[in-house]
Structures are given as structure tokens and as C-alpha cells.
Amino acid sequence: MKLMNNTSRKVIAVVFIFIFTFNTLAYAGYNPSREEVEDMIDEVAAKRAIPSVILKSIARVESVYEHFNSDGSPKISGSSIGLMQVNNIQGGYDSGKLKYDILYNIEAGADVLLNKWSMSSYQSVSCVGNMDPDVLENWYFALWAYNGWAQSNNPHMLSSYGKRYTYQQLIYNIAEREYGQKINNIDISYLPQSGKPSRSLVVPTPSYTNSGNIVLYEKGDYVRTDGVRNEYQLRDVPAGSYIHELEVNQLGTITDGPVLKNGYYWYKVYVDEKREGWIERNWLLRTGDIEYGRYVFDDIAFHWSRKVVMKLYNDGLISESAAFYPDNIATKEEFLVFLSKAIEKNGNKLPISEDSIDTVSIDEGVLPFSDAGNIHSWAVSYINHVNALGLLKDYNGELKPQDKLTRIEASNIIENIFGENKAYANIDIKTIFSDLSQLNDEGVKAVKSVYTNGIMAGKRAGSFCPDEYLTRAEAAAIMVKINEKLGSITN
């Protein structure tokens, strides 16, 4: 199976050069906002299978999220450069990019941290527990090593150096204070009274641990090698011997894994008839899966909704674009466009009796809302379609198409499609969800409809959360269920 020819690989290389160049130009000489920096760190952490809170807290301690000085020059301290204060004295990274490309600097910082992690995972230095990278507490020695194994970071020697906190503790403090993420300390009685711990030292993982929320992959996922390194290795078994060398952007398909071994999650990857082997999750970027194909949106590879979004795409309900923005709040307009496409795909036949809703002519084309002018031109025909089916009968006067959509508003619209599920007529929905007391009878009826028809569930255990907003990912998941239910009824 040949996954990609040389021409395609060259195209990808050109695209990545462009992305790096754009990043350099976009931020050259000035610091982006903290939110923008955190978004970039989140992106890199997800790709590199590093707990995001660890990487963000390092950036906070190292540079206070600043890559450039006030005069526009890169922030340099000795031989350490930029946002992540990457020490390039050994020349392992591109100095120009370290200075002027923030995203590259973050990638290099992640690479440095992973190198320090590998020292512990292969026990060339001390380690914590089984070195599961998804356990925040297991990163203790990697953090110490990121700061150069300074003796002052031995908690037994703080007073000797006049320090209040070790570097590791500074990271923990930032994680808890600024990100609400508690990281429990190891038992420091295992550490020597002075100096660096020995390589044979294995400190138990603390009894209480916290997840790093590392995203793992699945069999059948399409992946490519990715990172600041120029070459990657396939091994015969997890943490075994090298058997094949791969270039960056090499495509493959996961055939086995994950297997936790020596501090890494390993996956068996099929490249072609001659190359198959095991590689660390850190150097694999998911690009699609065998069920839904190549992901046509750049921002869903690590998102829980990726298959939901791709199902909508494959069903023709959404179109390809650079990004889907799954965590953005859905507007009423966006939701109604999705809904119109789902209904039209299923022949405009609604399961509820036409006698129970007020329908108008689809050809009438005049929206009865005083703010119809606020509807984007590309959405007008879709909203007219939904309105003509009588699904917007609850909106009198104003539609407010650009408002964020609440879960109860979505429920009211969906209830107009499916009505009551008579198989569950005797269920008291208030015994399932404890937060419906503020809703009127119509609202309670709508929640019961969407729940018993299998369209929407609770947001949290025992709570429907009617006033919370829907994200685009949640709206997509709802639309998949609507599409499937309409299909099962009309076919």
C-alpha cells in the first residue's frame, strides 16, 4: 500500500515552510497575547503527547509568556533563547528560528523536555513510578532536568541557596494557581541530602495523582511523523531495536497499540510492504482514520468530536474548510443551517404530524422576524427553509440569529421536529434531571422530547444544564443524531 508519492511529500514540506514563515512574520518583534501563546502551547503539547499544563507552566516560569523584549529583540539569557528559554549551546536547533519563530521555539522546548523525560524513562537518571507520561506527578525529574539539574533544586538544599522554591515547585505552583491543576509532590525523603539523585533511584508515584489528559490514538488511525527532528525510528517491539528510519511527514496507519513501555505510549505503524514497526506517540500526528478518511479540518485531530464532525462531512451536511472550531459556541444561525441540511437530506419529511405545527409555504421566502437583516446572506435560504417547516414558531418578532444557542433553545426547536416519544409517556423527566425547576411546562416538555428521542442527554450527571451554551462540536453531535433518526423514520 503506497500512501503518498514524493510529489505529495514535497507539497507538504512547502506548506510547512510557509506556515513557519507566516508565524515568524506574524509575531516578529512583538509578543502575542497570553491567550494566543497558550493556544500555541496547547497545540504543541497535544501533538507531542505532553501534559499541556506542564508545558504552559514552564513557559510561565521561564519567560512570563514573553518571547521578545520591549525593543523587539528576542529574549536571550546567556545561551537560553526565547519563550521556552531553549539552551542551544549544543547547536541542536535552528538558532534563527529559535529567536524569531515562536511556534518553533515552543516545539524546541517540548523536544528538550522530552529529551529530559527520556533520561528518566530509560533510567539514565532518577525516575518516578512507572513513568506513565499521563500522570502529572511522574514529571518531577524531567522538570528538574529542564532547569539543568541545578543542585539548588534539591528540596533539601533550598536553605543553602537562599531559595524559597525549587524549580519543580515553581511549576507546580503555577499549575495550581493559574490553571487550577493540582500536582502532588513526590516523597522527598527518597532524595539525597545534597546533589543530584542517583540513576538507580526510583521514587514511588504519589498515592494521589492527576491526569495529564494526553490524547491517545486508535487502531486504524492515519498518522504522519511530525516534530522538529529530521528523522524518526521504527522499532521491532515497543522500546526495542531500531529497524527502519523514517523522514518527517512519513504517512502510515496504526495497526496496534497503545502499549506503555519505558515511559512512552507506543504504536505499531504500517508504512508500506517493507516498513512496519513501533514508534512513540510523541512523534505521530493523527491525520484521519480508516473509517472516515482524511480529516478535512485542521483542528479536530485531537478533539473528541472528530468522528462526529467527519460523519457530518461525509454525509454532505458540512463542507471542507481550514478549521471547524469545535470549541466555539454555536450561534442560532449556525445550528439552523445544520438543521436545514439534515432535514433536506432526508426528504423534508418530519415525523411529527403537520397538524400539530404551523407550516408556511417554503416558496414564500419572507422571514417574519424584525431582525431578519442580521442573518448572513449565505444562511437566509436555510433559515427560510426551517421556518417554512414551522420549526421556528416559538420565535415571535425577533430571531436573534447571531446569539449563542442555549441547550433549552435547541431542545425547543428539536421538540418541534420529533414531538413526544409516546413509548416514554409515563416518565417524569424531573426525576432524571434535577435542574428543570425554572423551566415552564413547554421547556420541560422539550427536554423530555430530546432526551427520550435519544437526541440530547444530560450535560453532567443528573443535570441537563438548560441555560448552558452549545459548542459547535456538541451541535454537530446533536445533528448526527437528528440525521440518523430522520433517516430511520423516512427510509
N, C-alpha and C positions, 0 to 999 in steps of 0.2 A: 504494500500500500504506500504510494508516494503521496505525501501530504502537502508538499509545497515545492515548486521548482525554484531555480536560482534567481530567475527574474523577480518572482514574488518576494523572495527574501531581500533582494536589493531595494525593492519598493518600500518594504517595511523599514529597512535601515534608513532610507531617505526621510521617511515620515518621522522617525525618532530623532534624526538630526534636526529636522525642522522644529519639533516640539522643544528640544533642548535650547535651540537658538531662540525661539519665541520666549521661553521662560527667562533667558538671560536678558533679552531686550525689555521684557515686561517689567522687570524689577531692578534693572541695573541702576545702582546708585541710591536707591531708597528702599526702605523696609515696608513690605506689605503689612496689612493689619494682622493682629494676633490671630483673628479668626481665619484669615487666609493661610497663615503659616500652619495653624493647627490642622486645617483641611489637607494641606500638602503632606504633613507628617502622618495623618491618618491614612492617606493613600499609600505612602511608602510602607508604613507598618503593616497594612493589610497584605501588600504584595510579598513582603519579606517574612511574614508569619512571626512578627514581634508584637508583644502586647503594646497597643498604641499608647496607653498611659505611661509606660516606661519610656518610650521614645520622646513623647512630649515633655515629660518631666526632666529628661536630660537636657533638652533644648532650653527649657526654662532656667535650669541651673547654670548651664554653660554660657548662655548669651542673652538671657531675658527676651528670647524670641527676636533678637536683632541680628541681622546679617551684615548690615552696613553701618559705618559711623555717620555722624551728622554731616560730615563733608563729602559723603558719597563713597568713601574708600571702604574696602572690605574690612571687617572687624578681625584683626590679627593680634594674637597674644603669643609672643615667642614664635614657635613653629606651628601653632594651632590656628586654624582658619575658619572664620565664618560662623554661621548659626550653630552648628554642632561642634565647633572648635576641633575640627579634624586635624590631627597631627600628621603631616605628610613628610616627615623627615626622611622616611624610607623611600619616598617617591612612588608609592603605590597607586596614587590617584592623579588625575589631571589638575595641576595647580591652578590653571586659568579657570577651569570650571568650578573648582572649589571656591575660588574668590568671587566669581561673578554669576554663577548659576545656583540659585538657592535650592532647587529641587535636586540637583546633582549633589550638593553639599549634604542634604538630608540623606540621600541614598548612600553616600560615602560614610556618614555617621552610623547608619544602620549596618553597613558592611563591617565597620570597625567593631560595633557591639557584637555582631555575630561571630567575629573572629575571637573576641574575648570569651564569648559563650562557649565556643568550641574548645577553648583551653580547659574549661571545667568539664564539659561533656565527655571529653576524652581523657580526663583526669591527668592532664599535664600540670594543672593547679587544683586547688580545693574545689569541691562541688557540694551542692545541696540536694539531698534525697535522690530521687530517680531522674532528676534533671528534665522533668516534663516542662517544656517551654511555655505551656499554657497555664502554669502555676506561677503567679507573680512572685511568691516568696522564694522560688528557685533561682531568681536572677541576682541574688545577693553578690556573689563573687564576680559575675560579669560586670556589674556596676562598679565594684571596687576596681576591677582591672581597667575599665574605661577611663578611670582617673589615674592610670599609670601605676597601680599597685603602691601608691604612696603609703608609707608606714603610718602617717597621721590618720589614715582611715581605719586603722585597727582601733576599735572602740576602747580597748584597754589603755591606749596611749593618748587619748584626747587631751588629758591634762598636761602632758608633756609638751604638746604643741600649742597649747592655749586655744584649742578649738572647742566649739560647743557641740558641733555635729560632725559625724563622718560624712563623706560624700554620699554613701549609700542612704544615710538617714535624711540628708537633704532631699534626695529623690523621693523617698517615702513621704516626707512632709509635704512636698509639692503635690504628690499624687493624691494625698488625703485632703489637703486644704483647698486646692484649686480644681480638683477633678472628682472629689468625693469618693476616692478609691482607697480603701484601707489596705496596707501591705504589712503583714505581721513580720516582726524581726525573728531571725534565727536565734537559737540559744547561744549567746556569745561566750558562754563558759567553755565551748569547744575550741575557741580561738586561742592562739598562744598569747602570752602576756606582752610580747613585742614582736615586731617584724611581720613578714608575710607568712600566712599559713602554709603548711607543707602540702605537697601534691597528693599525699595519701589520705588527707583529711576529708571525710565525708560527714557533713553536718546534717542531721535529720531535718526533713521538711517540717516546719511548724505544724502543730496539730490542727490549727485553723488556717485555711488557705483561701485564696481568691483567684478567680479565673481571669486569664488574660484575654479571653474572647477571641482567640485565634481561629480564623476560618479554615476549616479542613475541606478537602476535596473528596470526590466520589469516583468510583469506577465508572468509566465511560466519559469522564470529563476530558475535553480538549484542552491542552496546555501548550505553552511555549516557554523555553528557557528565557530568563529575564533577570537583569541586575547590572551592576557596574563592572562585573567581571567579564573577561573576554572569552573564557572557556568554562565548561561545566563537565562533570564526570558522571557517567552511569556506572553503577557497581553491580557485582554479581548477586549480592544479597544486601539487605539493609546494613549499612556501616561496614560493608565488605571491601573487596578488592576492586580497583578500577578496571573496567573492561572496555569502555567506549568514551571517547572525548567528543563533546558537543560544542558547537558555536552558540553565540547568543541568538535568540529568535528561532531556535530549532523547534519545530512543531512536533507534537506527539499526542498520544492518547493514553490515559491512565487505565491500566489493566488490573492493578492490585494495590492494596493499602487502604488506609494508612497503617503503618507499623511504627510504634515508638521504640527507638533504639539509640543509645548513646546521645540522648538529648535532642533528637530530631524526629519529626514525622516523615517517614519515607514512603515513596510511591514508586510502583513499578510502571515504567513508561515505555510504550511501544512507539518506536520512531519509524522503522521500516523492517524489511525482512531480515536485515543483518544487524540491526541495533535495537536491543531491548534491555532494560536494566533498571536499577533502583537509584533514586535521586531524592535529595532533601526537598521538602515542601517549600523551603525558603526561596528556591531558585525557579519555581514554576509559577507562571501566571495563567490562570484559567481564562480561556477564550471562548468556550462554548461547551456543549455536551452532545453526546451521541443521539439523545432523544430529540432535542430542539434545534441542533445545529449551531452555527457560529453566532455568538452574541452580537447583535447589531447596535447595541448601545454600550458606550464605553464605561458606564458607571453602575453596571449591575452584576459584574463578575463575583463580587464578594457580598452581595445583598441577598437576604432570604427570599426576595420576590423574583429572583432572576428567571426561574422556570415559569412562573405566573406571567411575567411580562413577555417572555418569548412565546408562550402559548397564545397570548393576545395577538402578537405579531404574526405568528404562523396562521392564525385564524383570520387575519386581514383586518383586525379591529384597530391596530395602530400601525404607523409607518416607521420605517427606519430613520434614525437621526443620530447625531453625535452622542446625545445623552437622553436618558429618560427622567432623571431627577426623582428617584423613587421616594426620597425622604421629604421632598417638598410637600406642603399642604395642598391638597386638591381644591380647585375652585369649583363652584357650582357649574360653571360653563364647561370645564373640562369633563366633569362627571357626566353631564348631559350629552356631550359629544360621544363619549364612550358608549353610553346607554343607547343612543340612537343607532350607532353602528351595530350593536349587538342585536337590537330588535329587527333592524332591516335585514341582517344576515339570516334571521330566522323567519323571514317572510311577513314581517309586520303583524303576526298573529299573536295576540295576547291571550293568556289562559283565563283571565277574568272576563266575566260577561260584559258585553258592551253596554248592557242596560244599567250597569252599576257605575259607569263613568260617563262624564260629559265629553263627547268627542266633537271635534270640528273638522271641517274639510282640510285635508293635507294641502290642497291646492290653494287654500285661501291666502296663505303667505303673509298675513298681517299679525304680528305678535301683539297681544293685548297688554303689554307691560309699559308703564310710563318711562322706564329706563332701558327700553329695548335698544336704544342707540349706544349703550355701553357694551353690547355684545360684539365681540370681534367678528369681522366680516366672514372669516373662514368658519365660524361657528353658527351663523344665523340659520342656515338651512337645516342643520342638525337639531337645533333647539325648536325651530318651527315644526319639525317632524315629531319630536317628543310632545310638544304642546298639542299638536293636532290629534294625538292619540289620547288626549285627556289626562296625561300624567302630571301636568303642572296645575291642576285645578285648585290646589291649595294656595297658590300664589295670587293674591289679589293686589292689583296695582303695580307693585314692584317685584322684580325677579332677583335683583342684586346679583348679576351673573359673575362678578369678579370677587364676591365674598368667599371666604373659606367655608368649606362644606362640613357641617357637623354630622355626627353619626345619626342623630334623630332626623335631620333633614333628609339624609339619604334613605333612611328607613321609611319615611312618609312617601317618598317618590316610588320606592320599590314596592311598598304595600299596594299602590295603585296598579301595579302590574299583576301581582300574584294573589292579592286578597288574603282571605283566611284559609289556612290549611285545616280543613274540617276533621282530618284524622286526629288532630290535637285540640279539638274544640274545648275539651274539659280542663285543659292545663291552665293554671293560674300563673302567668308569666312573672308575676311579682314574687313568687316563691323561688324563682330561678335567679332573678336579678333583684338585688336589694336597693337599687338606686333609681327606681322609677317613680317615686312618690311625687315628684314635682311635675310629672307629665300629666297632660289632660288625657281623657279617655281615648281620643284619637291617637295620641302619641303611644300610649300603652298598646293599643291595638296594632300599631305599625311595628313596634318592637316584637310583638308576638308573631306577626306575619313573617318578618325577615328571619326570625330565629327558627320557627317551625318549618319554614320552607327551605331551610338549610343555606340561606344566603349570607347571613351575618351571625357571628357568635359574640360572646362577651369579650370586652377588651381585657379585663382581668377577672380573676376567679370571683364569681358571684356578682360581678358588676358589668353592666352594659356600657356605662360611661356615655350617656346620650349627648352630652354637650361637648365632648371632645371632637377635635377635627380629624378628618380622614387624610392620611398621606396618599400620594399618588400610587404608592405600592399597595396600600390597603384598598384603594379604589379599584386597582387592577385585579386584585384577588376577588373582590366582590363581583366585578364584571365577568370574570371567568365563570363563576358560579351561576350568574344570571344567564350567560350564554349557553352553558351546559343544560340548565333547567329548561330554558326555552326550546333548545334543540330536542330534548327528550319529550317535551309535550307536543311539539308541532310535527315531529317526524313520524 
